Amino acid sequence: MAWSWRYEGANGESVDGPAESFGSQADAESWIGQSWRELAASGVTSVALLEDDRVDYRMSLLPVAE
């Protein structure tokens, strides 16, 4: 199984990002934990974690409104 991230912009459209592939979900999540600030600064507003072609979950990179 290969894990990867799909990058999305403000309107949910796909945007370019690093073409990383990971051997485990934990490795993919560790990488996004280290990289999300740079991705957000480049216009990525949300990401989807993919296991092969299946979306495992989505999450926002935007700050939580208080």
CHARMM internal coordinates of N, CA and C (Angstrom, degrees):
IC EDIT
DIST 1 N 1 CA 1.4424
DIST 1 CA 1 C 1.5261
ANGL 1 N 1 CA 1 C 109.12
DIST 1 C 2 N 1.3037
ANGL 1 CA 1 C 2 N 115.91
DIHE 1 N 1 CA 1 C 2 N 134.73
DIST 2 N 2 CA 1.4584
ANGL 1 C 2 N 2 CA 121.27
DIHE 1 CA 1 C 2 N 2 CA 176.78
DIST 2 CA 2 C 1.5268
ANGL 2 N 2 CA 2 C 109.07
DIHE 1 C 2 N 2 CA 2 C -110.82
DIST 2 C 3 N 1.2914
ANGL 2 CA 2 C 3 N 115.41
DIHE 2 N 2 CA 2 C 3 N 137.49
DIST 3 N 3 CA 1.4600
ANGL 2 C 3 N 3 CA 122.69
DIHE 2 CA 2 C 3 N 3 CA 178.95
DIST 3 CA 3 C 1.5133
ANGL 3 N 3 CA 3 C 108.49
DIHE 2 C 3 N 3 CA 3 C -111.72
DIST 3 C 4 N 1.3353
ANGL 3 CA 3 C 4 N 116.66
DIHE 3 N 3 CA 3 C 4 N 140.65
DIST 4 N 4 CA 1.4632
ANGL 3 C 4 N 4 CA 121.07
DIHE 3 CA 3 C 4 N 4 CA 178.68
DIST 4 CA 4 C 1.5214
ANGL 4 N 4 CA 4 C 108.80
DIHE 3 C 4 N 4 CA 4 C -154.32
DIST 4 C 5 N 1.3330
ANGL 4 CA 4 C 5 N 115.26
DIHE 4 N 4 CA 4 C 5 N 169.37
DIST 5 N 5 CA 1.4576
ANGL 4 C 5 N 5 CA 121.60
DIHE 4 CA 4 C 5 N 5 CA 178.74
DIST 5 CA 5 C 1.5132
ANGL 5 N 5 CA 5 C 110.14
DIHE 4 C 5 N 5 CA 5 C -111.34
DIST 5 C 6 N 1.3209
ANGL 5 CA 5 C 6 N 116.74
DIHE 5 N 5 CA 5 C 6 N 139.87
DIST 6 N 6 CA 1.4638
ANGL 5 C 6 N 6 CA 122.42
DIHE 5 CA 5 C 6 N 6 CA 169.47
DIST 6 CA 6 C 1.5265
ANGL 6 N 6 CA 6 C 106.15
DIHE 5 C 6 N 6 CA 6 C -106.51
DIST 6 C 7 N 1.3095
ANGL 6 CA 6 C 7 N 115.86
DIHE 6 N 6 CA 6 C 7 N 134.64
DIST 7 N 7 CA 1.4620
ANGL 6 C 7 N 7 CA 122.36
DIHE 6 CA 6 C 7 N 7 CA -175.07
DIST 7 CA 7 C 1.5219
ANGL 7 N 7 CA 7 C 109.56
DIHE 6 C 7 N 7 CA 7 C -102.95
DIST 7 C 8 N 1.3417
ANGL 7 CA 7 C 8 N 116.62
DIHE 7 N 7 CA 7 C 8 N 137.06
DIST 8 N 8 CA 1.4608
ANGL 7 C 8 N 8 CA 121.56
DIHE 7 CA 7 C 8 N 8 CA -176.56
DIST 8 CA 8 C 1.5182
ANGL 8 N 8 CA 8 C 110.28
DIHE 7 C 8 N 8 CA 8 C -129.63
DIST 8 C 9 N 1.3372
ANGL 8 CA 8 C 9 N 115.39
DIHE 8 N 8 CA 8 C 9 N 145.95
DIST 9 N 9 CA 1.4552
ANGL 8 C 9 N 9 CA 122.24
DIHE 8 CA 8 C 9 N 9 CA 177.72
DIST 9 CA 9 C 1.5168
ANGL 9 N 9 CA 9 C 111.63
DIHE 8 C 9 N 9 CA 9 C -92.32
DIST 9 C 10 N 1.3173
ANGL 9 CA 9 C 10 N 115.27
DIHE 9 N 9 CA 9 C 10 N -171.20
DIST 10 N 10 CA 1.4671
ANGL 9 C 10 N 10 CA 122.10
DIHE 9 CA 9 C 10 N 10 CA -174.08
DIST 10 CA 10 C 1.5245
ANGL 10 N 10 CA 10 C 113.56
DIHE 9 C 10 N 10 CA 10 C -59.28
DIST 10 C 11 N 1.3201
ANGL 10 CA 10 C 11 N 118.29
DIHE 10 N 10 CA 10 C 11 N -31.49
DIST 11 N 11 CA 1.4688
ANGL 10 C 11 N 11 CA 121.46
DIHE 10 CA 10 C 11 N 11 CA -178.97
DIST 11 CA 11 C 1.5248
ANGL 11 N 11 CA 11 C 112.48
DIHE 10 C 11 N 11 CA 11 C -98.17
DIST 11 C 12 N 1.3264
ANGL 11 CA 11 C 12 N 117.01
DIHE 11 N 11 CA 11 C 12 N 12.97
DIST 12 N 12 CA 1.4576
ANGL 11 C 12 N 12 CA 121.13
DIHE 11 CA 11 C 12 N 12 CA -179.91
DIST 12 CA 12 C 1.5185
ANGL 12 N 12 CA 12 C 114.16
DIHE 11 C 12 N 12 CA 12 C 82.77
DIST 12 C 13 N 1.3455
ANGL 12 CA 12 C 13 N 116.39
DIHE 12 N 12 CA 12 C 13 N 1.58
DIST 13 N 13 CA 1.4593
ANGL 12 C 13 N 13 CA 119.66
DIHE 12 CA 12 C 13 N 13 CA 179.59
DIST 13 CA 13 C 1.5335
ANGL 13 N 13 CA 13 C 110.10
DIHE 12 C 13 N 13 CA 13 C -74.71
DIST 13 C 14 N 1.3074
ANGL 13 CA 13 C 14 N 116.72
DIHE 13 N 13 CA 13 C 14 N 151.20
DIST 14 N 14 CA 1.4619
ANGL 13 C 14 N 14 CA 121.29
DIHE 13 CA 13 C 14 N 14 CA 176.14
DIST 14 CA 14 C 1.5179
ANGL 14 N 14 CA 14 C 109.33
DIHE 13 C 14 N 14 CA 14 C -68.69
DIST 14 C 15 N 1.3213
ANGL 14 CA 14 C 15 N 115.65
DIHE 14 N 14 CA 14 C 15 N 137.74
DIST 15 N 15 CA 1.4558
ANGL 14 C 15 N 15 CA 121.82
DIHE 14 CA 14 C 15 N 15 CA 175.38
DIST 15 CA 15 C 1.5181
ANGL 15 N 15 CA 15 C 108.39
DIHE 14 C 15 N 15 CA 15 C -126.80
DIST 15 C 16 N 1.3198
ANGL 15 CA 15 C 16 N 115.38
DIHE 15 N 15 CA 15 C 16 N 158.10
DIST 16 N 16 CA 1.4586
ANGL 15 C 16 N 16 CA 120.33
DIHE 15 CA 15 C 16 N 16 CA -179.48
DIST 16 CA 16 C 1.5163
ANGL 16 N 16 CA 16 C 110.96
DIHE 15 C 16 N 16 CA 16 C -70.21
DIST 16 C 17 N 1.3130
ANGL 16 CA 16 C 17 N 114.66
DIHE 16 N 16 CA 16 C 17 N 146.00
DIST 17 N 17 CA 1.4623
ANGL 16 C 17 N 17 CA 122.09
DIHE 16 CA 16 C 17 N 17 CA 175.95
DIST 17 CA 17 C 1.5076
ANGL 17 N 17 CA 17 C 109.06
DIHE 16 C 17 N 17 CA 17 C -160.57
DIST 17 C 18 N 1.3126
ANGL 17 CA 17 C 18 N 117.48
DIHE 17 N 17 CA 17 C 18 N 178.83
DIST 18 N 18 CA 1.4561
ANGL 17 C 18 N 18 CA 121.00
DIHE 17 CA 17 C 18 N 18 CA -179.10
DIST 18 CA 18 C 1.5292
ANGL 18 N 18 CA 18 C 111.82
DIHE 17 C 18 N 18 CA 18 C -59.03
DIST 18 C 19 N 1.3091
ANGL 18 CA 18 C 19 N 117.22
DIHE 18 N 18 CA 18 C 19 N 135.50
DIST 19 N 19 CA 1.4695
ANGL 18 C 19 N 19 CA 122.61
DIHE 18 CA 18 C 19 N 19 CA 179.56
DIST 19 CA 19 C 1.5248
ANGL 19 N 19 CA 19 C 109.08
DIHE 18 C 19 N 19 CA 19 C -89.93
DIST 19 C 20 N 1.3205
ANGL 19 CA 19 C 20 N 115.89
DIHE 19 N 19 CA 19 C 20 N 70.10
DIST 20 N 20 CA 1.4562
ANGL 19 C 20 N 20 CA 121.82
DIHE 19 CA 19 C 20 N 20 CA -179.30
DIST 20 CA 20 C 1.5247
ANGL 20 N 20 CA 20 C 109.96
DIHE 19 C 20 N 20 CA 20 C -93.43
DIST 20 C 21 N 1.3279
ANGL 20 CA 20 C 21 N 116.20
DIHE 20 N 20 CA 20 C 21 N 146.43
DIST 21 N 21 CA 1.4578
ANGL 20 C 21 N 21 CA 122.08
DIHE 20 CA 20 C 21 N 21 CA 175.46
DIST 21 CA 21 C 1.5264
ANGL 21 N 21 CA 21 C 107.17
DIHE 20 C 21 N 21 CA 21 C -132.26
DIST 21 C 22 N 1.3334
ANGL 21 CA 21 C 22 N 116.45
DIHE 21 N 21 CA 21 C 22 N 141.40
DIST 22 N 22 CA 1.4580
ANGL 21 C 22 N 22 CA 121.35
DIHE 21 CA 21 C 22 N 22 CA -173.23
DIST 22 CA 22 C 1.5226
ANGL 22 N 22 CA 22 C 110.44
DIHE 21 C 22 N 22 CA 22 C -129.07
DIST 22 C 23 N 1.3172
ANGL 22 CA 22 C 23 N 116.14
DIHE 22 N 22 CA 22 C 23 N 150.46
DIST 23 N 23 CA 1.4544
ANGL 22 C 23 N 23 CA 121.65
DIHE 22 CA 22 C 23 N 23 CA -179.55
DIST 23 CA 23 C 1.5121
ANGL 23 N 23 CA 23 C 114.03
DIHE 22 C 23 N 23 CA 23 C -81.78
DIST 23 C 24 N 1.3359
ANGL 23 CA 23 C 24 N 116.65
DIHE 23 N 23 CA 23 C 24 N -15.38
DIST 24 N 24 CA 1.4645
ANGL 23 C 24 N 24 CA 119.68
DIHE 23 CA 23 C 24 N 24 CA -179.68
DIST 24 CA 24 C 1.5208
ANGL 24 N 24 CA 24 C 110.22
DIHE 23 C 24 N 24 CA 24 C -146.57
DIST 24 C 25 N 1.3095
ANGL 24 CA 24 C 25 N 115.30
DIHE 24 N 24 CA 24 C 25 N 159.87
DIST 25 N 25 CA 1.4559
ANGL 24 C 25 N 25 CA 121.24
DIHE 24 CA 24 C 25 N 25 CA 176.59
DIST 25 CA 25 C 1.5250
ANGL 25 N 25 CA 25 C 109.80
DIHE 24 C 25 N 25 CA 25 C -62.54
DIST 25 C 26 N 1.3227
ANGL 25 CA 25 C 26 N 117.00
DIHE 25 N 25 CA 25 C 26 N -41.00
DIST 26 N 26 CA 1.4634
ANGL 25 C 26 N 26 CA 120.97
DIHE 25 CA 25 C 26 N 26 CA -179.55
DIST 26 CA 26 C 1.5214
ANGL 26 N 26 CA 26 C 111.51
DIHE 25 C 26 N 26 CA 26 C -60.23
DIST 26 C 27 N 1.3276
ANGL 26 CA 26 C 27 N 117.34
DIHE 26 N 26 CA 26 C 27 N -41.85
DIST 27 N 27 CA 1.4681
ANGL 26 C 27 N 27 CA 120.62
DIHE 26 CA 26 C 27 N 27 CA 178.27
DIST 27 CA 27 C 1.5229
ANGL 27 N 27 CA 27 C 111.01
DIHE 26 C 27 N 27 CA 27 C -63.62
DIST 27 C 28 N 1.3287
ANGL 27 CA 27 C 28 N 116.99
DIHE 27 N 27 CA 27 C 28 N -42.12
DIST 28 N 28 CA 1.4676
ANGL 27 C 28 N 28 CA 121.12
DIHE 27 CA 27 C 28 N 28 CA 179.10
DIST 28 CA 28 C 1.5277
ANGL 28 N 28 CA 28 C 110.48
DIHE 27 C 28 N 28 CA 28 C -63.85
DIST 28 C 29 N 1.3160
ANGL 28 CA 28 C 29 N 117.09
DIHE 28 N 28 CA 28 C 29 N -43.21
DIST 29 N 29 CA 1.4615
ANGL 28 C 29 N 29 CA 120.76
DIHE 28 CA 28 C 29 N 29 CA -179.38
DIST 29 CA 29 C 1.5219
ANGL 29 N 29 CA 29 C 111.74
DIHE 28 C 29 N 29 CA 29 C -68.79
DIST 29 C 30 N 1.3107
ANGL 29 CA 29 C 30 N 117.54
DIHE 29 N 29 CA 29 C 30 N -35.77
DIST 30 N 30 CA 1.4616
ANGL 29 C 30 N 30 CA 120.78
DIHE 29 CA 29 C 30 N 30 CA 176.14
DIST 30 CA 30 C 1.5270
ANGL 30 N 30 CA 30 C 110.39
DIHE 29 C 30 N 30 CA 30 C -63.48
DIST 30 C 31 N 1.3277
ANGL 30 CA 30 C 31 N 116.11
DIHE 30 N 30 CA 30 C 31 N -43.29
DIST 31 N 31 CA 1.4653
ANGL 30 C 31 N 31 CA 121.01
DIHE 30 CA 30 C 31 N 31 CA -179.77
DIST 31 CA 31 C 1.5307
ANGL 31 N 31 CA 31 C 110.83
DIHE 30 C 31 N 31 CA 31 C -63.02
DIST 31 C 32 N 1.3394
ANGL 31 CA 31 C 32 N 117.75
DIHE 31 N 31 CA 31 C 32 N -45.31
DIST 32 N 32 CA 1.4713
ANGL 31 C 32 N 32 CA 119.45
DIHE 31 CA 31 C 32 N 32 CA -178.47
DIST 32 CA 32 C 1.5252
ANGL 32 N 32 CA 32 C 109.74
DIHE 31 C 32 N 32 CA 32 C -66.07
DIST 32 C 33 N 1.3234
ANGL 32 CA 32 C 33 N 117.40
DIHE 32 N 32 CA 32 C 33 N -32.63
DIST 33 N 33 CA 1.4570
ANGL 32 C 33 N 33 CA 121.12
DIHE 32 CA 32 C 33 N 33 CA 177.04
DIST 33 CA 33 C 1.5241
ANGL 33 N 33 CA 33 C 112.47
DIHE 32 C 33 N 33 CA 33 C -62.39
DIST 33 C 34 N 1.3209
ANGL 33 CA 33 C 34 N 116.50
DIHE 33 N 33 CA 33 C 34 N -29.86
DIST 34 N 34 CA 1.4588
ANGL 33 C 34 N 34 CA 121.30
DIHE 33 CA 33 C 34 N 34 CA 179.02
DIST 34 CA 34 C 1.5283
ANGL 34 N 34 CA 34 C 112.58
DIHE 33 C 34 N 34 CA 34 C -90.45
DIST 34 C 35 N 1.3296
ANGL 34 CA 34 C 35 N 117.98
DIHE 34 N 34 CA 34 C 35 N -20.10
DIST 35 N 35 CA 1.4650
ANGL 34 C 35 N 35 CA 121.89
DIHE 34 CA 34 C 35 N 35 CA -169.93
DIST 35 CA 35 C 1.5214
ANGL 35 N 35 CA 35 C 114.99
DIHE 34 C 35 N 35 CA 35 C -111.61
DIST 35 C 36 N 1.3164
ANGL 35 CA 35 C 36 N 118.74
DIHE 35 N 35 CA 35 C 36 N -9.00
DIST 36 N 36 CA 1.4678
ANGL 35 C 36 N 36 CA 119.86
DIHE 35 CA 35 C 36 N 36 CA -170.08
DIST 36 CA 36 C 1.5157
ANGL 36 N 36 CA 36 C 113.06
DIHE 35 C 36 N 36 CA 36 C -62.54
DIST 36 C 37 N 1.3153
ANGL 36 CA 36 C 37 N 119.21
DIHE 36 N 36 CA 36 C 37 N -33.73
DIST 37 N 37 CA 1.4711
ANGL 36 C 37 N 37 CA 120.36
DIHE 36 CA 36 C 37 N 37 CA -178.77
DIST 37 CA 37 C 1.5301
ANGL 37 N 37 CA 37 C 111.38
DIHE 36 C 37 N 37 CA 37 C -63.93
DIST 37 C 38 N 1.3224
ANGL 37 CA 37 C 38 N 116.51
DIHE 37 N 37 CA 37 C 38 N -43.83
DIST 38 N 38 CA 1.4619
ANGL 37 C 38 N 38 CA 120.68
DIHE 37 CA 37 C 38 N 38 CA 178.47
DIST 38 CA 38 C 1.5233
ANGL 38 N 38 CA 38 C 110.94
DIHE 37 C 38 N 38 CA 38 C -65.53
DIST 38 C 39 N 1.3316
ANGL 38 CA 38 C 39 N 116.68
DIHE 38 N 38 CA 38 C 39 N -39.72
DIST 39 N 39 CA 1.4587
ANGL 38 C 39 N 39 CA 120.47
DIHE 38 CA 38 C 39 N 39 CA 177.98
DIST 39 CA 39 C 1.5256
ANGL 39 N 39 CA 39 C 110.77
DIHE 38 C 39 N 39 CA 39 C -63.52
DIST 39 C 40 N 1.3296
ANGL 39 CA 39 C 40 N 116.85
DIHE 39 N 39 CA 39 C 40 N -45.57
DIST 40 N 40 CA 1.4667
ANGL 39 C 40 N 40 CA 121.12
DIHE 39 CA 39 C 40 N 40 CA 179.49
DIST 40 CA 40 C 1.5263
ANGL 40 N 40 CA 40 C 110.38
DIHE 39 C 40 N 40 CA 40 C -61.89
DIST 40 C 41 N 1.3268
ANGL 40 CA 40 C 41 N 117.22
DIHE 40 N 40 CA 40 C 41 N -39.80
DIST 41 N 41 CA 1.4644
ANGL 40 C 41 N 41 CA 121.04
DIHE 40 CA 40 C 41 N 41 CA 179.55
DIST 41 CA 41 C 1.5242
ANGL 41 N 41 CA 41 C 111.67
DIHE 40 C 41 N 41 CA 41 C -65.56
DIST 41 C 42 N 1.3348
ANGL 41 CA 41 C 42 N 117.17
DIHE 41 N 41 CA 41 C 42 N -25.04
DIST 42 N 42 CA 1.4656
ANGL 41 C 42 N 42 CA 120.80
DIHE 41 CA 41 C 42 N 42 CA -179.88
DIST 42 CA 42 C 1.5264
ANGL 42 N 42 CA 42 C 112.79
DIHE 41 C 42 N 42 CA 42 C -91.28
DIST 42 C 43 N 1.3501
ANGL 42 CA 42 C 43 N 118.24
DIHE 42 N 42 CA 42 C 43 N 4.52
DIST 43 N 43 CA 1.4586
ANGL 42 C 43 N 43 CA 121.32
DIHE 42 CA 42 C 43 N 43 CA 175.77
DIST 43 CA 43 C 1.5116
ANGL 43 N 43 CA 43 C 115.75
DIHE 42 C 43 N 43 CA 43 C 105.42
DIST 43 C 44 N 1.3263
ANGL 43 CA 43 C 44 N 118.00
DIHE 43 N 43 CA 43 C 44 N 0.33
DIST 44 N 44 CA 1.4700
ANGL 43 C 44 N 44 CA 120.55
DIHE 43 CA 43 C 44 N 44 CA 176.26
DIST 44 CA 44 C 1.5268
ANGL 44 N 44 CA 44 C 107.60
DIHE 43 C 44 N 44 CA 44 C -77.29
DIST 44 C 45 N 1.3281
ANGL 44 CA 44 C 45 N 117.41
DIHE 44 N 44 CA 44 C 45 N 124.25
DIST 45 N 45 CA 1.4650
ANGL 44 C 45 N 45 CA 120.29
DIHE 44 CA 44 C 45 N 45 CA -179.08
DIST 45 CA 45 C 1.5249
ANGL 45 N 45 CA 45 C 112.86
DIHE 44 C 45 N 45 CA 45 C -104.69
DIST 45 C 46 N 1.3450
ANGL 45 CA 45 C 46 N 116.55
DIHE 45 N 45 CA 45 C 46 N -20.61
DIST 46 N 46 CA 1.4612
ANGL 45 C 46 N 46 CA 120.12
DIHE 45 CA 45 C 46 N 46 CA 176.07
DIST 46 CA 46 C 1.5207
ANGL 46 N 46 CA 46 C 109.18
DIHE 45 C 46 N 46 CA 46 C -153.50
DIST 46 C 47 N 1.3281
ANGL 46 CA 46 C 47 N 114.61
DIHE 46 N 46 CA 46 C 47 N 162.17
DIST 47 N 47 CA 1.4564
ANGL 46 C 47 N 47 CA 120.84
DIHE 46 CA 46 C 47 N 47 CA 178.75
DIST 47 CA 47 C 1.5201
ANGL 47 N 47 CA 47 C 109.23
DIHE 46 C 47 N 47 CA 47 C -133.91
DIST 47 C 48 N 1.3152
ANGL 47 CA 47 C 48 N 115.93
DIHE 47 N 47 CA 47 C 48 N 155.12
DIST 48 N 48 CA 1.4651
ANGL 47 C 48 N 48 CA 122.04
DIHE 47 CA 47 C 48 N 48 CA 174.35
DIST 48 CA 48 C 1.5215
ANGL 48 N 48 CA 48 C 107.53
DIHE 47 C 48 N 48 CA 48 C -124.02
DIST 48 C 49 N 1.3145
ANGL 48 CA 48 C 49 N 116.50
DIHE 48 N 48 CA 48 C 49 N 129.65
DIST 49 N 49 CA 1.4598
ANGL 48 C 49 N 49 CA 121.45
DIHE 48 CA 48 C 49 N 49 CA 176.87
DIST 49 CA 49 C 1.5199
ANGL 49 N 49 CA 49 C 108.34
DIHE 48 C 49 N 49 CA 49 C -86.37
DIST 49 C 50 N 1.3229
ANGL 49 CA 49 C 50 N 115.73
DIHE 49 N 49 CA 49 C 50 N 123.44
DIST 50 N 50 CA 1.4582
ANGL 49 C 50 N 50 CA 121.56
DIHE 49 CA 49 C 50 N 50 CA -178.82
DIST 50 CA 50 C 1.5219
ANGL 50 N 50 CA 50 C 110.81
DIHE 49 C 50 N 50 CA 50 C -109.80
DIST 50 C 51 N 1.3201
ANGL 50 CA 50 C 51 N 115.96
DIHE 50 N 50 CA 50 C 51 N 135.14
DIST 51 N 51 CA 1.4572
ANGL 50 C 51 N 51 CA 122.22
DIHE 50 CA 50 C 51 N 51 CA 167.46
DIST 51 CA 51 C 1.5174
ANGL 51 N 51 CA 51 C 104.87
DIHE 50 C 51 N 51 CA 51 C -107.07
DIST 51 C 52 N 1.3318
ANGL 51 CA 51 C 52 N 115.66
DIHE 51 N 51 CA 51 C 52 N 106.93
DIST 52 N 52 CA 1.4592
ANGL 51 C 52 N 52 CA 121.90
DIHE 51 CA 51 C 52 N 52 CA -168.29
DIST 52 CA 52 C 1.5310
ANGL 52 N 52 CA 52 C 107.59
DIHE 51 C 52 N 52 CA 52 C 56.54
DIST 52 C 53 N 1.3314
ANGL 52 CA 52 C 53 N 119.81
DIHE 52 N 52 CA 52 C 53 N -113.53
DIST 53 N 53 CA 1.4680
ANGL 52 C 53 N 53 CA 121.61
DIHE 52 CA 52 C 53 N 53 CA 179.74
DIST 53 CA 53 C 1.5257
ANGL 53 N 53 CA 53 C 113.23
DIHE 52 C 53 N 53 CA 53 C -104.66
DIST 53 C 54 N 1.3223
ANGL 53 CA 53 C 54 N 117.86
DIHE 53 N 53 CA 53 C 54 N -0.45
DIST 54 N 54 CA 1.4680
ANGL 53 C 54 N 54 CA 122.72
DIHE 53 CA 53 C 54 N 54 CA -177.09
DIST 54 CA 54 C 1.5266
ANGL 54 N 54 CA 54 C 110.34
DIHE 53 C 54 N 54 CA 54 C -91.65
DIST 54 C 55 N 1.3466
ANGL 54 CA 54 C 55 N 116.75
DIHE 54 N 54 CA 54 C 55 N 130.69
DIST 55 N 55 CA 1.4611
ANGL 54 C 55 N 55 CA 121.13
DIHE 54 CA 54 C 55 N 55 CA 175.87
DIST 55 CA 55 C 1.5228
ANGL 55 N 55 CA 55 C 108.35
DIHE 54 C 55 N 55 CA 55 C -77.21
DIST 55 C 56 N 1.3307
ANGL 55 CA 55 C 56 N 116.57
DIHE 55 N 55 CA 55 C 56 N 119.46
DIST 56 N 56 CA 1.4624
ANGL 55 C 56 N 56 CA 121.27
DIHE 55 CA 55 C 56 N 56 CA 177.13
DIST 56 CA 56 C 1.5266
ANGL 56 N 56 CA 56 C 109.76
DIHE 55 C 56 N 56 CA 56 C -81.63
DIST 56 C 57 N 1.3411
ANGL 56 CA 56 C 57 N 117.05
DIHE 56 N 56 CA 56 C 57 N -47.92
DIST 57 N 57 CA 1.4605
ANGL 56 C 57 N 57 CA 121.43
DIHE 56 CA 56 C 57 N 57 CA 174.48
DIST 57 CA 57 C 1.5227
ANGL 57 N 57 CA 57 C 109.92
DIHE 56 C 57 N 57 CA 57 C -164.43
DIST 57 C 58 N 1.3269
ANGL 57 CA 57 C 58 N 115.41
DIHE 57 N 57 CA 57 C 58 N 165.62
DIST 58 N 58 CA 1.4681
ANGL 57 C 58 N 58 CA 123.64
DIHE 57 CA 57 C 58 N 58 CA 175.09
DIST 58 CA 58 C 1.5224
ANGL 58 N 58 CA 58 C 108.16
DIHE 57 C 58 N 58 CA 58 C -118.70
DIST 58 C 59 N 1.3414
ANGL 58 CA 58 C 59 N 114.94
DIHE 58 N 58 CA 58 C 59 N 153.94
DIST 59 N 59 CA 1.4582
ANGL 58 C 59 N 59 CA 118.93
DIHE 58 CA 58 C 59 N 59 CA 172.52
DIST 59 CA 59 C 1.5134
ANGL 59 N 59 CA 59 C 110.63
DIHE 58 C 59 N 59 CA 59 C -152.43
DIST 59 C 60 N 1.3112
ANGL 59 CA 59 C 60 N 114.25
DIHE 59 N 59 CA 59 C 60 N 149.06
DIST 60 N 60 CA 1.4523
ANGL 59 C 60 N 60 CA 122.07
DIHE 59 CA 59 C 60 N 60 CA -179.89
DIST 60 CA 60 C 1.5236
ANGL 60 N 60 CA 60 C 109.87
DIHE 59 C 60 N 60 CA 60 C -81.57
DIST 60 C 61 N 1.3257
ANGL 60 CA 60 C 61 N 115.35
DIHE 60 N 60 CA 60 C 61 N 149.01
DIST 61 N 61 CA 1.4568
ANGL 60 C 61 N 61 CA 121.04
DIHE 60 CA 60 C 61 N 61 CA 172.05
DIST 61 CA 61 C 1.5258
ANGL 61 N 61 CA 61 C 111.14
DIHE 60 C 61 N 61 CA 61 C -105.31
DIST 61 C 62 N 1.3247
ANGL 61 CA 61 C 62 N 116.29
DIHE 61 N 61 CA 61 C 62 N 3.87
DIST 62 N 62 CA 1.4551
ANGL 61 C 62 N 62 CA 121.78
DIHE 61 CA 61 C 62 N 62 CA -179.31
DIST 62 CA 62 C 1.5285
ANGL 62 N 62 CA 62 C 110.60
DIHE 61 C 62 N 62 CA 62 C -82.07
DIST 62 C 63 N 1.3377
ANGL 62 CA 62 C 63 N 117.57
DIHE 62 N 62 CA 62 C 63 N 148.99
DIST 63 N 63 CA 1.4611
ANGL 62 C 63 N 63 CA 119.15
DIHE 62 CA 62 C 63 N 63 CA 177.43
DIST 63 CA 63 C 1.5271
ANGL 63 N 63 CA 63 C 110.85
DIHE 62 C 63 N 63 CA 63 C -66.01
DIST 63 C 64 N 1.3020
ANGL 63 CA 63 C 64 N 115.61
DIHE 63 N 63 CA 63 C 64 N 150.28
DIST 64 N 64 CA 1.4633
ANGL 63 C 64 N 64 CA 122.11
DIHE 63 CA 63 C 64 N 64 CA 178.67
DIST 64 CA 64 C 1.5238
ANGL 64 N 64 CA 64 C 108.08
DIHE 63 C 64 N 64 CA 64 C -75.91
DIST 64 C 65 N 1.3234
ANGL 64 CA 64 C 65 N 116.92
DIHE 64 N 64 CA 64 C 65 N 130.91
DIST 65 N 65 CA 1.4671
ANGL 64 C 65 N 65 CA 121.48
DIHE 64 CA 64 C 65 N 65 CA 176.68
DIST 65 CA 65 C 1.5157
ANGL 65 N 65 CA 65 C 109.71
DIHE 64 C 65 N 65 CA 65 C -73.40
DIST 65 C 66 N 1.3060
ANGL 65 CA 65 C 66 N 115.97
DIHE 65 N 65 CA 65 C 66 N 136.69
DIST 66 N 66 CA 1.4851
ANGL 65 C 66 N 66 CA 119.23
DIHE 65 CA 65 C 66 N 66 CA -179.70
DIST 66 CA 66 C 1.4930
ANGL 66 N 66 CA 66 C 110.83
DIHE 65 C 66 N 66 CA 66 C -99.30
END
COOR INIT
IC SEED 1 N 1 CA 1 C
IC BUILD
